[in-house]
Amino acid sequence: MPHRPRLRIAIIGGGIGGLTAALALIAADATVTVYERTAHLVDQGAGVTLAPNATKVLYRLGLGPLLEATAVAQPVSEYRDGRTGAVLRRIERQASQQVYGAPHLRMHRWDLQAALIDGLATVAPEALRQGWRLETIAQNADTVTLGFDGGRLEEADLVIGADGVHSVVRERLFPATPAEFVGHVAWRGLVPTADLPARLCESVVAFGFGRMINRYAVRRGELMNLVCFAQRNAWEAEGWTIAAPLSELQAEFSDFDAQTRALIDRVPADRLFKWGLFGRAPLASWVRGRVVLLGDAAHPMLPFLGQGAAMAIEDAYILARALALEDDVDRGLARFQAARLERVGHVTQRAAKQAGMFYGDPGAYSLQRDLTDKPIDLFTYDAVAVPI
């Protein structure tokens, strides 16, 4: 049997999904170039949850030591009544490795991105190109031509759009699905832990009555990441780096428990940001010829399950596996999509449902019942080994 030529794959977007896809595809013997529009990737000051279904992939790609250099694996997470601080449920995380085959980690988003960049630099030092802003896409039966700013042209056998919820690839080739505000506004901030009492360094979700705040340690425990949500009827700006006054967040959560208020008070006033949560109607297909979407570009979801990054990581690895299993690229893309549509649709629906649970009365029996449901299908999923 003749050896199949190496696929030339262009990935648009140097975020978590795009970089994971690059590593997985290089391991599957593809030639990969990642085009990132920003000239310099920067620390955006946010945390990210990596549940076992995500860390299984990252460890498989050899990133374990890089993750462990900064990640935090807090042994316990608590769900608390936002107003009283009463503990409704405790989740033991320290047995994650034994139960699910991979750890449950929290990281600073930049630390994760830096680990992926370092991993890519080790196997393909020239693969990441920064300062390349995509403008046009044209394709024939088996070649895609990409036009970048400055008149630069590149060709590839396959293009992966991993450029986020505001995907240019999606905008250029796929049916228009305008972003719609989904009724939630969020704030984020990081609090140094050097002078924090131990009780403020715990992993806690405090919620109820239209609001929720999630806090957990990142960067070797040196910072507490806070992400706070509240319901709103309308929102105009769509960016997620909008500066917010600390007084606004303090007022929003003024009736929450003392620990929550004490941590909010310690957010550096010049490092608090807010954004509105937007959704898009789901696409019937993530594939157009030799172009495929993954992660938020394909299926943006609400953040209430902490699975957005995990879905992009799963997508990336399943795509690499699907392409490796098929001699024909089109069949490989069809196999990828067939393997992911049901899984992603299920998680997207659960994330939306979780928002309603968090915003209700914490003392309601139905809410407590839902919180005791174990996320077996989420965490036991293994993108490395699941049949596709």
C-alpha positions as CSV (number, residue, x, y, z in Angstrom):
1,M,0.0,0.0,0.0
2,P,1.5,3.4,-0.9
3,H,2.3,5.7,2.0
4,R,-0.2,8.5,2.3
5,P,1.5,11.9,1.9
6,R,1.6,14.0,5.1
7,L,-1.4,16.3,5.4
8,R,-0.6,20.0,5.4
9,I,-2.9,21.3,8.1
10,A,-3.5,25.0,8.9
11,I,-5.0,25.8,12.3
12,I,-6.6,29.3,12.7
13,G,-6.3,30.3,16.3
14,G,-3.5,29.8,18.9
15,G,-5.8,29.2,21.9
16,I,-6.4,26.0,23.9
17,G,-8.2,24.1,21.2
18,G,-5.9,25.1,18.4
19,L,-2.7,24.3,20.2
20,T,-4.1,21.0,21.5
21,A,-5.1,20.1,17.9
22,A,-1.6,21.0,16.7
23,L,0.1,18.6,19.2
24,A,-2.4,15.8,18.5
25,L,-2.0,16.1,14.7
26,I,1.7,16.3,14.8
27,A,1.7,13.1,16.9
28,A,-0.4,11.6,14.1
29,D,2.3,12.5,11.5
30,A,0.7,15.7,10.0
31,T,2.5,18.8,9.1
32,V,0.9,21.6,11.1
33,T,1.0,25.4,11.1
34,V,-0.9,27.4,13.7
35,Y,-1.8,31.0,12.6
36,E,-2.6,33.3,15.6
37,R,-3.9,36.8,14.8
38,T,-2.2,38.6,17.8
39,A,1.4,39.4,17.5
40,H,2.0,38.6,21.1
41,L,0.0,36.2,23.2
42,V,-0.7,37.8,26.6
43,D,-1.8,36.9,30.0
44,Q,-5.6,37.6,30.2
45,G,-5.9,37.0,33.9
46,A,-8.4,34.2,34.2
47,G,-8.7,30.7,35.6
48,V,-9.7,27.5,33.8
49,T,-11.0,24.2,35.1
50,L,-9.5,21.0,33.6
51,A,-11.8,18.1,34.6
52,P,-10.4,14.5,34.1
53,N,-11.9,14.2,30.6
54,A,-9.6,17.1,29.6
55,T,-6.5,16.1,31.5
56,K,-6.6,12.6,30.1
57,V,-5.8,14.1,26.7
58,L,-3.2,16.6,27.9
59,Y,-1.3,13.9,29.8
60,R,-1.5,11.7,26.8
61,L,0.2,14.5,24.8
62,G,3.1,14.5,27.3
63,L,2.2,17.7,29.0
64,G,1.9,16.4,32.5
65,P,5.1,17.9,34.0
66,L,4.3,21.3,32.4
67,L,0.8,21.3,33.9
68,E,1.9,20.2,37.3
69,A,4.4,23.0,37.5
70,T,1.6,25.5,38.1
71,A,-1.7,23.6,38.4
72,V,-3.7,23.3,41.6
73,A,-5.6,20.1,42.6
74,Q,-7.7,21.2,45.5
75,P,-8.9,18.1,47.4
76,V,-12.4,19.3,48.2
77,S,-14.9,21.6,46.5
78,E,-18.0,22.9,48.3
79,Y,-21.3,24.2,47.1
80,R,-22.7,26.7,49.5
81,D,-25.9,28.8,50.0
82,G,-24.8,32.2,48.8
83,R,-26.6,34.1,51.5
84,T,-26.0,32.0,54.6
85,G,-22.7,30.2,53.6
86,A,-24.3,26.9,54.6
87,V,-22.6,23.9,52.9
88,L,-25.0,22.1,50.7
89,R,-22.6,19.6,49.2
90,R,-18.9,18.6,49.4
91,I,-17.1,17.0,46.4
92,E,-14.0,15.0,47.1
93,R,-11.5,15.6,44.3
94,Q,-8.4,14.0,45.7
95,A,-9.4,10.5,44.4
96,S,-9.9,11.8,40.8
97,Q,-6.9,9.9,39.5
98,Q,-8.1,6.6,40.9
99,V,-11.7,7.1,39.9
100,Y,-11.4,8.6,36.5
101,G,-7.9,7.8,35.5
102,A,-6.7,11.5,35.4
103,P,-6.5,14.4,37.9
104,H,-9.0,17.3,38.3
105,L,-6.9,20.5,37.9
106,R,-7.4,24.2,38.1
107,M,-5.0,26.5,36.3
108,H,-4.4,30.1,35.3
109,R,-5.5,30.2,31.7
110,W,-2.2,31.7,30.6
111,D,-0.2,28.9,32.4
112,L,-2.2,26.3,30.4
113,Q,-1.6,28.2,27.2
114,A,2.1,28.6,27.9
115,A,2.4,24.8,28.6
116,L,0.8,24.1,25.3
117,I,3.1,26.5,23.5
118,D,6.1,25.0,25.2
119,G,5.0,21.5,24.2
120,L,4.5,22.6,20.6
121,A,7.9,24.3,20.5
122,T,9.5,21.0,21.6
123,V,8.1,19.0,18.7
124,A,7.7,21.7,16.0
125,P,9.6,24.9,16.8
126,E,8.3,26.8,13.7
127,A,4.7,25.7,13.9
128,L,3.3,28.7,15.7
129,R,3.1,31.9,13.7
130,Q,1.9,35.0,15.5
131,G,0.6,38.2,13.9
132,W,-1.3,36.5,11.1
133,R,-4.8,37.8,10.8
134,L,-7.1,35.8,8.5
135,E,-9.0,37.7,5.9
136,T,-10.1,35.3,3.1
137,I,-10.7,31.6,2.5
138,A,-11.0,29.9,-0.9
139,Q,-11.0,26.2,-1.7
140,N,-11.2,23.8,-4.5
141,A,-11.7,20.0,-4.2
142,D,-8.5,19.3,-2.2
143,T,-6.7,22.6,-1.5
144,V,-7.6,25.6,0.7
145,T,-6.0,29.0,0.1
146,L,-5.9,31.3,3.0
147,G,-5.4,35.1,2.6
148,F,-3.9,36.9,5.6
149,D,-3.4,40.6,6.2
150,G,-0.6,42.2,4.2
151,G,-1.5,40.1,1.2
152,R,0.1,36.9,2.5
153,L,-1.2,33.7,1.0
154,E,-0.9,30.2,2.4
155,E,-2.1,26.8,1.1
156,A,-3.2,23.8,3.1
157,D,-4.9,20.4,2.5
158,L,-7.1,21.0,5.5
159,V,-8.0,24.1,7.6
160,I,-9.2,23.9,11.2
161,G,-11.1,26.9,12.6
162,A,-10.2,27.1,16.3
163,D,-10.6,30.8,16.5
164,G,-13.2,31.0,19.3
165,V,-16.8,32.2,19.6
166,H,-16.1,35.2,17.2
167,S,-14.6,32.8,14.6
168,V,-13.6,34.4,11.4
169,V,-13.6,31.0,9.7
170,R,-17.2,30.4,10.8
171,E,-18.2,33.9,9.6
172,R,-16.6,33.4,6.2
173,L,-17.9,29.9,5.3
174,F,-20.8,28.9,7.5
175,P,-24.4,30.0,7.8
176,A,-24.9,33.3,9.7
177,T,-25.7,32.7,13.3
178,P,-25.6,36.1,15.1
179,A,-24.4,36.2,18.6
180,E,-27.4,36.6,21.0
181,F,-27.2,37.7,24.7
182,V,-28.3,34.8,26.9
183,G,-29.2,36.7,30.0
184,H,-26.0,36.4,32.1
185,V,-23.3,38.9,32.9
186,A,-20.0,37.9,34.4
187,W,-17.1,39.4,36.3
188,R,-13.6,37.9,36.8
189,G,-10.7,38.8,39.0
190,L,-7.6,37.3,40.7
191,V,-6.7,37.8,44.3
192,P,-3.2,37.2,45.6
193,T,-3.2,34.6,48.4
194,A,-0.1,35.7,50.3
195,D,-2.1,37.5,53.0
196,L,-5.3,35.6,52.8
197,P,-6.6,33.5,55.7
198,A,-7.0,29.8,54.9
199,R,-10.8,29.9,54.9
200,L,-10.7,32.3,51.9
201,C,-8.4,29.9,49.9
202,E,-11.0,27.1,49.7
203,S,-12.6,25.9,46.5
204,V,-16.2,27.1,46.8
205,V,-19.3,27.7,44.6
206,A,-21.7,30.1,46.4
207,F,-25.0,30.6,44.6
208,G,-28.7,31.4,44.7
209,F,-31.4,33.9,43.8
210,G,-30.1,34.9,40.4
211,R,-26.4,34.9,41.2
212,M,-23.4,32.6,41.5
213,I,-19.7,33.0,42.3
214,N,-17.1,30.3,41.8
215,R,-13.7,30.6,43.5
216,Y,-10.6,28.4,43.3
217,A,-6.8,28.5,43.6
218,V,-4.5,28.7,40.6
219,R,-0.8,29.2,39.8
220,R,0.6,27.0,42.6
221,G,-2.0,28.4,45.0
222,E,-0.6,31.9,44.7
223,L,-3.8,33.4,43.3
224,M,-7.5,32.9,43.9
225,N,-9.6,33.0,40.7
226,L,-13.1,34.5,41.1
227,V,-15.7,34.3,38.4
228,C,-19.1,35.8,39.3
229,F,-22.4,35.6,37.4
230,A,-25.7,37.4,37.6
231,Q,-28.8,37.6,35.5
232,R,-29.5,40.6,33.3
233,N,-32.3,41.4,30.8
234,A,-30.0,43.1,28.3
235,W,-26.4,43.7,27.4
236,E,-24.7,45.6,24.7
237,A,-20.9,45.2,24.7
238,E,-19.7,41.7,23.7
239,G,-16.0,41.9,24.7
240,W,-14.7,40.1,27.8
241,T,-12.0,42.5,28.9
242,I,-14.3,45.4,29.9
243,A,-13.0,47.1,33.0
244,A,-15.5,47.1,35.9
245,P,-15.6,49.1,39.1
246,L,-15.2,47.0,42.2
247,S,-18.1,48.8,43.8
248,E,-20.4,47.3,41.2
249,L,-19.4,43.8,42.1
250,Q,-19.6,44.5,45.8
251,A,-23.1,45.9,45.4
252,E,-24.3,42.9,43.3
253,F,-23.2,40.4,46.0
254,S,-23.8,42.6,49.1
255,D,-26.2,40.1,50.6
256,F,-23.9,37.1,50.1
257,D,-22.1,35.4,53.0
258,A,-19.2,37.1,54.8
259,Q,-16.5,35.0,53.3
260,T,-17.7,35.8,49.8
261,R,-17.8,39.5,50.5
262,A,-14.4,39.5,52.1
263,L,-12.8,37.9,49.1
264,I,-14.6,40.3,46.7
265,D,-13.3,43.2,48.7
266,R,-9.7,42.0,48.1
267,V,-9.9,42.0,44.3
268,P,-7.5,44.6,42.9
269,A,-9.6,47.5,41.8
270,D,-7.8,47.9,38.5
271,R,-7.9,44.1,37.6
272,L,-11.6,43.4,37.6
273,F,-13.3,42.8,34.2
274,K,-16.8,42.0,33.1
275,W,-18.5,40.6,30.0
276,G,-21.9,39.5,28.8
277,L,-22.5,35.9,27.9
278,F,-23.6,35.3,24.3
279,G,-24.7,32.2,22.5
280,R,-25.2,31.2,18.9
281,A,-27.7,28.9,17.2
282,P,-26.1,25.4,16.7
283,L,-24.7,24.6,13.3
284,A,-26.1,21.6,11.4
285,S,-22.5,20.8,10.3
286,W,-19.1,21.9,11.4
287,V,-17.6,20.9,8.0
288,R,-17.4,22.9,4.8
289,G,-15.3,21.1,2.2
290,R,-11.8,20.9,3.6
291,V,-12.5,23.3,6.5
292,V,-13.7,22.2,9.9
293,L,-14.5,24.0,13.1
294,L,-13.8,22.9,16.7
295,G,-14.2,24.2,20.2
296,D,-16.1,27.5,20.7
297,A,-16.0,28.2,17.0
298,A,-18.2,25.2,16.4
299,H,-20.2,25.0,19.6
300,P,-20.0,27.9,22.1
301,M,-21.5,26.9,25.5
302,L,-22.3,28.5,28.8
303,P,-19.6,28.2,31.4
304,F,-21.6,26.7,34.3
305,L,-20.2,23.2,34.0
306,G,-16.6,24.2,33.5
307,Q,-16.5,22.2,30.3
308,G,-15.8,24.7,27.6
309,A,-12.1,24.2,27.4
310,A,-12.5,20.4,27.9
311,M,-14.8,20.2,24.9
312,A,-12.2,22.0,22.7
313,I,-9.5,19.6,24.0
314,E,-11.7,16.6,23.3
315,D,-12.5,17.9,19.8
316,A,-8.9,18.3,19.0
317,Y,-7.8,14.8,20.0
318,I,-10.8,13.1,18.3
319,L,-10.2,15.1,15.1
320,A,-6.6,13.9,15.0
321,R,-7.7,10.3,15.6
322,A,-10.4,10.4,13.0
323,L,-8.1,11.8,10.3
324,A,-5.5,9.1,11.2
325,L,-8.0,6.3,10.8
326,E,-9.1,7.4,7.3
327,D,-7.1,7.6,4.1
328,D,-9.6,10.1,2.7
329,V,-9.8,13.5,4.4
330,D,-13.5,13.9,3.8
331,R,-14.3,10.6,5.4
332,G,-12.0,11.6,8.3
333,L,-14.0,14.8,8.8
334,A,-17.3,13.0,8.7
335,R,-16.1,10.5,11.3
336,F,-15.0,13.3,13.5
337,Q,-18.3,15.1,13.4
338,A,-20.3,11.9,13.9
339,A,-18.2,11.2,17.0
340,R,-18.7,14.6,18.5
341,L,-22.2,15.9,17.8
342,E,-24.1,14.0,20.4
343,R,-21.5,14.4,23.1
344,V,-21.2,18.1,22.6
345,G,-24.9,18.6,22.3
346,H,-25.5,16.8,25.6
347,V,-22.9,18.9,27.5
348,T,-24.1,22.1,26.0
349,Q,-27.7,21.4,27.2
350,R,-26.4,20.4,30.7
351,A,-24.4,23.6,31.0
352,A,-27.6,25.6,30.2
353,K,-29.6,23.6,32.7
354,Q,-26.9,24.1,35.4
355,A,-27.3,27.9,35.1
356,G,-31.0,27.6,36.1
357,M,-30.1,25.4,39.1
358,F,-27.5,27.8,40.4
359,Y,-29.9,30.7,40.1
360,G,-32.7,29.2,42.0
361,D,-33.3,28.8,45.8
362,P,-30.4,26.9,47.3
363,G,-32.7,25.3,49.8
364,A,-35.1,23.9,47.2
365,Y,-35.3,20.1,47.3
366,S,-35.1,19.9,43.5
367,L,-31.8,21.8,43.4
368,Q,-30.2,19.7,46.1
369,R,-31.3,16.6,44.3
370,D,-29.8,17.8,41.0
371,L,-26.5,18.7,42.7
372,T,-26.1,15.1,44.0
373,D,-26.2,13.7,40.4
374,K,-22.7,12.4,39.7
375,P,-21.1,13.7,36.4
376,I,-20.1,10.2,35.4
377,D,-20.7,10.7,31.7
378,L,-18.7,14.0,31.7
379,F,-15.6,12.8,33.5
380,T,-15.3,9.2,32.4
381,Y,-15.3,10.1,28.7
382,D,-11.9,9.2,27.3
383,A,-11.1,10.9,24.0
384,V,-7.9,8.9,23.8
385,A,-9.7,5.5,23.7
386,V,-13.4,6.0,23.0
387,P,-14.5,4.1,19.8
388,I,-15.1,6.6,16.9
